[in-house]
Amino acid sequence: MKLKNVLVIEDDPDTADAIAAVLRAHEFNPVIAYSRNEALTKIDDTTDAIVTDYMMPGLMLVNFISSLRLILRKRIPVVVCSAYRNAEYEAKRLGLGFIAKPFTGEALLHALVESPEH
């Protein structure tokens, strides 16, 4: 599957913009949501992948992934970004990709392509 439309879920506007800029520079179409609740309103059949911060206010990661799978009825690559140690364990337990913060643009692109759902 060719990835094109990536939903970026990040509550820090500067980080969200930086991730979106990297994606745009590599011909992706990023859409930004500043919470997982907002993200659920922006997900549709054209969403090919998701990059989400681990620590977000509101909806917990496990509940978000359950809702995501119900909405899309298909699995798409999801990459969790975090500086927290337990985040990688949680991401892998849920079958998601993971990238540690801070990360480079190259590392982000690699994580998207290598994500378990890809």
Buried (B, 14 or more C-beta within 10 A) or exposed (E): EEBEBBBBBBBEEEBBBBBBEBBEEBEBBBBBBBBBBBBBEEBEEEBBBBBBBBEBEEBEBEEBBEBBEEEBEEEBBBBBBBEEEEBBEBBEEBEBBBBBEEBEBEBBBBBBEEBBBB
